[in-house]
Structures are given as C-alpha cells and as structure tokens.
C-alpha cells in the first residue's frame, strides 16, 4: 500500500526505534531498566486509511533490518476473548526468541541461547503459581516459560482468582452485568494485580536481552477493558527497558481509551 503525505509520521515512528537504540549501551538487566522505560503510541483513523501499513512501514520493516523484535496481535470483531491480541503478540515474541533468534545466531559449545537464559531467569525468580498463571494468560509463551519455577510460595492462590481475573471485563450477553460476591471480587482484584506484575516482570527480563522490542496491538476499538488496563500498567512501569507499544484503532468506532490516555500518549491521526 502506498502511503502519501505520511513522511512526518513515518519519521516519528522511526525516531522511536532510534531512541530505543540509544538506550542500549550494554550492562546488566538492572542497568538496562534504569536507562529506558516503555512508551506507547496510538495511531487512529477510519477503516482502510492505512493505519497498519503506516506502522509496518515506519516500525516493522526497519525493526527487522536493525535487529529489533517486532511482534503484533490483532483484535477481531465479536470475538470475546480477553487479552487475545496481546496474547497473540506475546506468542509471536516468544516464537521469535525460541525459534527464529536461535536460527540467526549459532552458539558455541557450552554457550547458552537467549531463550535458555530467559527461561532460567524466570525459573529462578518467579513463584510457581505466577508461572502457571502466565501459561494460562499467555499460552503461546509456554515453551519460553519452561516447565516450572524453582521457587514455591507458601500462599495458595484462590481457585476462582484466574477465572475472575480473565473474564471480569468480558461483555455480558443481553447487556446485563453479573454481580460477584465480595470474596470473589477481592480475589479477582488481587489476581489481576498479580498477573499484571508477572507480565511486567516477564517483559523486563525479555526486553533487557534485546536491542529493542516493539509490540503492535491492532484494532483496539474491539479490545476489552482487561487489555487496556494491562497496557496502562505496562506503560507506567519504569523498569521495563527498550519497549515500545503501538496501538491502532478506528476513530469511527467507540472505544474506551480514557484509562490509558492519562498516561500521556503520542497520537497519530491517519
């Protein structure tokens, strides 16, 4: 698709990649977290205006050439699966790390792959129930997460927590809202907060190992509240290095972006 009159927007997107590179000057994970924080850009326009093409030309193609990871996920109309597009993007990110990256880089005898280093870090630092929750929320990351954690917690998660965490925001048939008992609501809030923290820790470990990571979430107008809450949580985290999140949505469709607009986003109108 030809993009006419979008040179400034393409330059803006590519400047974000250069900014990620400038934050990459070696050091360990903690140093990397201090050097750069996550950012988010929103691209809006009518259907067929070229939002996705703009993002792929401004970020996707140069990212692949410059050693960054570009992973995308797309929401579908009438598909009521919370976190679906984010989960799909994370699946592609995990596949790149476990498959594509290993193909590009040949490791000498005794040298561990990046996937192995990430997996070992997860197993050393995560509680067992956090790894299990990540497997449920991000099933496509199972191989990267490994078989389990080397740590265990004395706390037993609520048997209802994950179900409430994942589906509390899903639209209810007939437009009616189902009231949850107070105990389930509390369990849901705690589980959501814990899931957010686990996802952010996972991204911190992944992003610290690469030059830069770009996550593209398309068709946000069909997203669920759980996804928007998670994106806000990620963008506000000051310890995730070299991460850029890009979202695209149709301006002619209703979307509740108020809970991430307050983060201070740069918006591109197409």
C-alpha positions in Angstrom: 0.0 0.0 0.0 1.4 3.4 -1.0 1.4 6.0 1.8 1.2 9.5 0.6 1.8 12.5 2.8 2.8 10.4 5.8 6.5 11.2 5.8 6.4 13.0 9.1 4.6 10.2 10.8 7.0 7.6 9.5 9.9 9.7 10.7 8.3 10.0 14.1 7.8 6.2 14.3 11.4 5.5 13.2 12.7 8.1 15.7 11.3 5.9 18.4 13.4 3.0 17.2 16.5 5.2 17.3 15.6 6.2 20.8 15.4 2.6 21.8 18.9 2.0 20.3 20.3 5.0 22.2 19.2 3.4 25.5 21.1 0.2 24.6 24.7 0.6 25.8 25.4 -2.7 27.5 25.3 -3.6 31.1 23.1 -5.9 33.1 19.3 -6.2 33.4 19.1 -3.6 36.2 21.1 -1.1 34.3 19.0 -1.6 31.3 15.8 -1.0 33.2 17.2 2.3 34.5 18.2 3.5 31.1 14.9 3.2 29.2 11.2 3.0 30.0 8.3 1.8 28.0 6.4 4.1 25.7 3.2 3.9 23.8 1.9 5.5 20.5 -1.6 5.4 19.3 -2.5 5.5 15.6 -6.1 6.3 14.7 -8.1 6.7 11.5 -11.0 5.5 9.6 -11.3 2.0 8.2 -8.9 1.5 5.3 -7.0 4.7 5.9 -3.7 2.8 6.1 -3.0 2.6 9.9 -1.5 -0.8 9.9 0.5 -0.1 6.7 1.9 3.0 8.3 3.0 1.1 11.4 4.6 -1.7 9.4 6.5 0.7 7.2 7.5 3.0 10.0 8.4 0.3 12.5 8.0 -3.2 11.3 10.3 -3.2 8.3 13.1 -1.1 9.8 12.9 -3.1 13.1 13.6 -6.3 11.2 16.6 -4.7 9.5 18.1 -3.2 12.6 17.9 -6.2 15.0 14.8 -5.3 16.9 11.9 -7.6 17.6 8.5 -6.6 16.1 5.6 -8.7 17.2 1.9 -8.0 16.6 -1.5 -9.1 17.6 -4.9 -8.1 16.3 -8.4 -8.0 17.9 -11.3 -9.4 16.0 -14.8 -8.1 15.9 -17.3 -10.1 18.1 -14.5 -12.4 19.5 -15.0 -12.1 23.2 -11.6 -13.4 24.3 -10.0 -11.1 26.8 -6.3 -10.2 26.1 -6.5 -12.0 22.8 -4.4 -9.6 20.7 -1.9 -9.0 23.5 -1.6 -12.8 23.9 -1.1 -13.2 20.2 1.6 -10.6 20.1 3.4 -12.2 23.0 3.1 -15.6 21.3 4.9 -14.2 18.2 7.5 -12.6 20.5 8.1 -15.9 22.3 8.3 -17.8 19.0 11.0 -15.4 17.7 13.0 -15.9 20.8 12.8 -19.7 20.9 12.9 -20.4 17.2 13.9 -17.5 14.9 16.6 -16.0 17.1 18.3 -19.4 17.5 18.4 -19.8 13.8 20.1 -16.5 13.2 22.7 -16.9 15.9 24.9 -20.0 16.2 26.1 -20.6 19.8 29.5 -22.1 20.6 29.8 -25.2 22.7 28.7 -24.5 26.2 27.2 -21.1 25.4 23.5 -20.7 26.3 20.9 -19.3 24.0 19.0 -16.2 24.9 15.8 -18.3 25.2 17.6 -20.5 27.8 18.9 -17.5 29.7 15.4 -16.0 29.8 13.9 -19.3 30.8 16.4 -19.8 33.6 15.8 -16.3 34.9 12.1 -17.0 35.0 12.5 -20.3 36.8 14.8 -18.7 39.4 12.8 -15.6 40.1 9.1 -16.4 39.6 6.8 -18.2 42.0 5.3 -21.4 40.7 1.7 -20.0 40.7 2.9 -16.9 38.8 4.4 -19.1 36.0 1.2 -21.2 35.9 -0.9 -18.0 35.6 1.3 -16.7 32.8 0.8 -20.0 31.0 -3.0 -19.6 31.2 -3.0 -15.9 30.2 -0.2 -16.3 27.6 -0.5 -19.9 26.4 1.8 -19.3 23.4 4.7 -18.4 25.7 4.7 -21.9 27.4 7.9 -23.0 25.8 9.7 -19.8 26.8 8.4 -20.0 30.3 9.7 -23.5 30.8 8.4 -26.5 32.8 8.0 -24.6 36.0 9.6 -22.5 38.7 12.4 -23.5 41.1 10.6 -21.4 43.7 7.4 -22.1 45.5 5.1 -19.9 47.6 3.5 -20.5 50.9 0.5 -18.7 49.6 -2.2 -20.7 47.8 -4.0 -18.8 45.0 -7.8 -18.6 45.1 -9.4 -21.3 42.9 -11.5 -18.5 41.5 -8.9 -15.9 41.0 -7.8 -16.6 37.4 -11.3 -17.0 36.2 -12.4 -13.7 37.7 -9.2 -12.0 36.5 -9.6 -13.0 32.9 -13.3 -12.6 32.5 -14.4 -9.9 34.8 -14.4 -7.4 31.9 -15.9 -9.5 29.2 -19.2 -8.2 27.8 -22.2 -9.9 29.2 -24.9 -11.3 26.9 -28.0 -9.2 26.9 -26.2 -6.2 28.2 -26.6 -7.3 31.8 -23.8 -7.3 34.4 -23.4 -10.1 36.8 -22.6 -9.1 40.4 -19.9 -11.1 42.0 -19.7 -11.9 45.7 -17.3 -9.7 47.6 -14.9 -12.5 48.2 -14.7 -13.3 44.5 -14.3 -9.6 43.6 -11.4 -9.2 46.0 -9.8 -12.4 44.8 -10.2 -11.1 41.2 -8.6 -7.7 42.0 -5.7 -9.4 43.7 -5.2 -11.9 40.9 -5.4 -9.1 38.3 -2.7 -7.1 40.1 -0.5 -10.2 40.4 -1.0 -11.1 36.8 -0.1 -7.5 35.7 3.1 -7.7 37.8 4.0 -11.1 36.4 3.6 -9.9 32.8 5.7 -6.8 33.5 8.4 -8.8 35.1 8.4 -11.2 32.1 8.7 -8.2 29.7 11.5 -6.7 31.8 13.5 -10.0 31.5 12.8 -10.3 27.8 13.4 -6.6 26.8 16.7 -6.4 28.7 18.1 -9.1 26.4 17.4 -7.4 23.2 18.2 -4.1 21.4 14.6 -3.2 21.4 11.1 -4.7 21.4 8.0 -3.3 19.6 4.6 -4.7 20.4 1.9 -3.7 17.9 -1.8 -4.2 19.0 -4.1 -3.7 16.1 -7.9 -2.9 16.1 -8.0 -1.6 19.7 -11.6 -0.5 19.1 -12.6 -4.1 19.7 -10.4 -4.6 22.7 -11.6 -5.5 26.2 -11.0 -3.5 29.4 -8.6 -6.1 30.7 -6.3 -5.4 27.8 -6.4 -1.6 28.2 -5.8 -2.0 32.0 -2.8 -4.2 31.3 -1.3 -1.8 28.7 -1.6 1.0 31.1 0.1 -1.0 33.8 3.0 -1.8 31.4 3.4 1.8 30.1 3.5 3.1 33.7 6.2 0.6 34.7 9.5 2.5 34.9 11.6 -0.7 35.0 10.8 -2.2 31.6 13.7 -1.3 29.2 13.7 -0.7 25.5 10.0 -1.4 24.9 7.7 0.4 22.5 4.0 -0.4 22.4 2.0 0.8 19.4 -1.8 0.6 19.1 -4.1 1.3 16.2 -7.8 1.8 16.3 -10.7 3.1 14.1 -11.7 6.6 15.2 -15.3 6.0 13.9 -15.8 3.2 16.4 -16.5 3.7 20.1 -13.5 2.8 22.3 -12.9 3.5 26.0 -9.3 4.8 25.9 -9.7 7.1 28.9 -7.8 4.8 31.2 -4.6 4.9 29.0 -4.9 8.4 27.6 -4.0 9.7 31.0 -0.5 8.1 30.7 0.4 10.8 28.2 0.4 9.2 24.8 1.6 10.5 21.4 -1.3 10.1 19.0 -1.0 10.0 15.2 -4.2 10.7 13.2 -4.3 8.9 9.8 
